[in-house]
Amino acid sequence: MLSWQFKHFEDLSIYELYDLLALRVKVFVVEQNCPYQELDDKDQVAFHLIAKNKKGNIVGTMRILPRGVSYEEISFGRIVIDKSERGKQLGHKMMEKAMDFVLSQAGESAIRLSAQKHLENFYIKHEFLSTGKEYLEDGIPHLEMYYKPKN
């Protein structure tokens, strides 16, 4: 059983901040063999969705950035799940929670994200569509994706 929390940067404990950054580096830098500048001065303005296991370890996290930080729209980023938890639909649960959070905080809102190309179908299941912009980011194929509210 996982516990889920949304926390603004200022509300993260130093241990939570350390653990979520460690998870992101573990996956994005080490596992994907992609040295890049992980700390980009955006965490401070973000809400962070955190999934913790029974032991209290962070096994999934993502950040929700306000309009005007990465894009004109609200954006999702640094979406990551520990290898030990993959294949359990955690990513889908995380996206559902993030979408519900945006709806409760901002109403029906457009959302934009930069997705690793191999995850395109994952995001399509959550009603994101490709904008057609494809690019290499840190040597990994990415594409820009957009969620448009139904109203």
N, C-alpha and C positions, 0 to 999 in steps of 0.2 A: 504494500500500500504506500502510495506516495502522498506527500503533503505539498500543497501549492501555495505560493505567496507572491504577491506583487509588492515590490518595495522601490521607493525612489532611492536614488543613490545615497542621499543623506541619511536614510533610514537603515541602510545595510550596516551590519556589525563589521568590524575589521576582519573577523573570521569568515563571514559570508563573502565579503569582497575578495579576500585572498582565495577562497575556494572556487568562486565563480571564475576569477581570472586564471587560476591554475587549470581548471577544466577547459577553458577556451584555448589556452596555450597547449595543453596536452593534445587536443584534437586538431586545432587549426595549424599549429606550428610543428609539433612533433609527429603526430599520426599522419597528417597530410604532407609532411616534409616540405613545409612552405614558410621559410623565414620571412616575416613581415612585421611591421610596426603595429602590434596588437593594441597598444594604448593610444587612442586617437583623440582624446579630450571630448568624447561624446558621452561617455558613461555618466559623467557628472550631471547631465540634464535628462537622463533616461529613467524610465521605470524599468525595473528588472523583474522578469518572471523567473521564479526559482522553483525547481522540483527537487524535493529532498526524499531520500529513502527512509526506511524505518530507523536506521542508525543515525539519521540526521545529516548524511552526506549529500552534497549537491550533485545530482546526476543529470540535470538538464537546466538550461538557462537560455534566455534570450532577452534582448533589450527592445524597448518600445520608445522610439524617439519622437519628440514633438515636431510639429510642422516647422519647416525652415532650417532644420539641422542637417539632414542628409538630402532631403528633397523638399519640395513645396508641401507635400502631403506628410501625414504621419508615416513613419516607416518602422519596419521590423528589421532587426539585424543581430548578428552574432548568435544565431540560433544553433544550439549545440546540445547533443545528447551523448553522455558517456557510452563508450563501446559496450559496457556491461549491460546497458539497458536498451540497446537497439533491438528492433524486431518485436517490440511489445506495444506498438502503437503509441508510444509516448510522444512522438513528434506530432501526431495528429491531435492528441489531447492538448498539447501545448499550444498549437495553433488555434484550436477552439477556444481555449481560455483567453488567449491574447485577443482574438476577435471580439469575444464577449466584453473584455475589459475596455477596448477602444469604444465599443458601442455604448457602454455605461458611462464612460468619461467624456466622449466627444460626440455621441450620437452617431448617426450613419455618416461614416467618413471614408474618404478614399485613403488607400494605403499603398505604399510603394516599397519594393524591396529589391535587393540585388541577390539573385539566387545562383548557386552553383548549377551549371547547366544540367548535370545528371539528376538534379532534384526537381526539374521542371514539372513532371507529372505529379509529384507530391503536392506542390503548390497549386496546380490546376485543380486538384481535389478540394481545395479550399477557396475556389472561385477566383484565383489570381490568373491573369492572362499575361502573356508575353507582350511587351511593347515593341518587340522587334529589335531592340538594342542588345547585341551580343558583343562581348568583349573579354579580353584576358585580364584578370585581376590577380596579381601575384602569381602569374603563370597558370592559373586555373580558369577554364572557360566559365563565364558567368553570363547571365542575361537579366535584364531589368524586367520586373513583373509588377503588375498593377491590379489592385482590387477596386472595383467601382461599386459603390452602394446601389442597391436595387431601386431606390426611390427616384 
